[in-house]
Amino acid sequence: MEIDYDNKTVKSLFSDFNEMNRKTNTRFTRQVKKRYDQLLSFESFADLLHSGFGKPHPLEGNRKGCYGINIDANKRLIVCPVSTDLSLVGLEKCKKVIIKGVEDYHGSKITSYIP
C-alpha cells in the first residue's frame, strides 16, 4: 500500500524512525514502526481491515472517514484511506492511505503523540 502524510512533521518522523525515537521513546517507536510496516505490506486498505492487525476501526465525529489502528492500550495510529467510495468495495480498490498521526482519544481529552 502507498502511504502519504498529513503534514511535514508527520512525514519527517515516519521517514526517520531514529528521529521519532529521539522525540518519543524506543518502545513507542518500535510499536509504531511495526504498524507502519504492516500497512506497507498490504495491497489494499480492505486487506488491512480483513486481517484484523491492530484492530482497525472507523472513527466518528471530526475524524469520520479515518480509521484508528491500535498501537498499544490507548494509543492509535490515525489513517485515512484515499478513496471517494468508503464502502468495502471501494476500500478493495484503495491502495493509498494518509497517516494523520498517533493519538490517544479516550476519555475527555485528546493527546497527540505525533505530530
C-alpha positions as CSV (number, residue, x, y, z in Angstrom):
1,M,0.0,0.0,0.0
2,E,1.2,3.5,-0.7
3,I,1.5,5.9,2.2
4,D,1.2,9.7,2.3
5,Y,1.3,12.0,5.2
6,D,-0.9,14.7,6.6
7,N,1.8,17.2,7.1
8,K,5.6,17.8,7.0
9,T,6.1,16.9,10.7
10,V,4.4,13.5,10.4
11,K,6.3,12.8,7.2
12,S,9.6,13.7,8.9
13,L,9.0,11.3,11.8
14,F,7.8,8.4,9.7
15,S,10.7,8.9,7.3
16,D,13.2,8.7,10.1
17,F,12.4,6.3,12.9
18,N,15.6,7.3,14.7
19,E,14.3,10.9,14.9
20,M,11.0,9.5,16.2
21,N,12.9,7.6,18.8
22,R,14.7,10.7,20.0
23,K,11.4,12.6,20.3
24,T,9.5,9.8,22.0
25,N,10.9,6.5,23.3
26,T,12.2,3.2,22.0
27,R,9.1,1.1,22.9
28,F,6.7,3.6,21.3
29,T,8.8,3.8,18.2
30,R,9.0,0.1,17.8
31,Q,5.2,-0.3,18.1
32,V,4.6,2.5,15.6
33,K,7.1,1.1,13.1
34,K,5.5,-2.4,13.4
35,R,2.1,-0.9,12.4
36,Y,3.8,1.2,9.7
37,D,5.5,-1.9,8.2
38,Q,2.2,-3.8,8.3
39,L,0.5,-1.0,6.4
40,L,3.2,-1.2,3.7
41,S,2.7,-5.0,3.4
42,F,-1.0,-4.8,2.4
43,E,-2.1,-4.4,-1.2
44,S,-5.4,-2.6,-0.4
45,F,-7.0,-1.0,2.6
46,A,-9.7,-3.7,2.7
47,D,-6.9,-6.3,3.1
48,L,-5.8,-4.5,6.2
49,L,-9.4,-4.5,7.5
50,H,-9.8,-8.2,6.8
51,S,-6.5,-9.0,8.5
52,G,-7.5,-7.6,11.9
53,F,-3.9,-6.4,12.6
54,G,-4.2,-3.6,15.1
55,K,-7.9,-3.9,15.2
56,P,-8.7,-1.2,12.7
57,H,-11.9,0.6,13.4
58,P,-13.7,3.5,11.8
59,L,-13.7,6.8,13.7
60,E,-16.5,9.3,14.2
61,G,-17.0,13.0,14.6
62,N,-14.3,15.2,13.2
63,R,-12.3,12.1,12.2
64,K,-15.1,10.5,10.2
65,G,-13.7,8.7,7.2
66,C,-10.5,7.9,9.1
67,Y,-9.6,4.7,11.0
68,G,-7.8,4.1,14.3
69,I,-5.2,1.2,14.4
70,N,-4.1,0.1,17.9
71,I,-0.5,0.9,18.8
72,D,-1.0,-0.1,22.5
73,A,-3.8,0.0,25.1
74,N,-4.8,3.6,24.3
75,K,-2.7,5.0,21.5
76,R,-4.0,4.8,18.0
77,L,-2.3,5.3,14.6
78,I,-4.8,7.5,12.7
79,V,-5.0,6.8,8.9
80,C,-7.4,7.9,6.2
81,P,-7.9,5.8,3.2
82,V,-7.7,7.8,-0.1
83,S,-10.9,6.8,-1.8
84,T,-14.1,8.5,-2.8
85,D,-16.0,5.3,-2.1
86,L,-15.6,4.2,1.5
87,S,-17.8,1.1,1.1
88,L,-16.0,-2.2,1.4
89,V,-16.0,-2.5,-2.4
90,G,-14.3,1.0,-2.7
91,L,-11.8,0.1,0.0
92,E,-10.9,-3.1,-2.0
93,K,-9.6,-0.6,-4.7
94,C,-8.0,1.8,-2.2
95,K,-4.2,1.4,-2.5
96,K,-3.2,4.6,-0.6
97,V,-3.6,5.9,2.9
98,I,-2.7,9.2,4.6
99,I,-1.2,8.9,8.1
100,K,-2.6,11.7,10.3
101,G,-0.6,10.9,13.4
102,V,-0.8,9.0,16.6
103,E,-3.3,9.9,19.3
104,D,-5.0,8.8,22.5
105,Y,-8.6,9.9,22.0
106,H,-10.0,8.0,25.0
107,G,-11.7,9.9,27.8
108,S,-12.4,13.6,27.7
109,K,-9.1,14.8,26.4
110,I,-7.2,14.0,23.1
111,T,-3.5,13.6,23.5
112,S,-1.4,13.8,20.3
113,Y,1.9,11.9,20.3
114,I,2.6,12.6,16.6
115,P,2.7,15.3,15.3
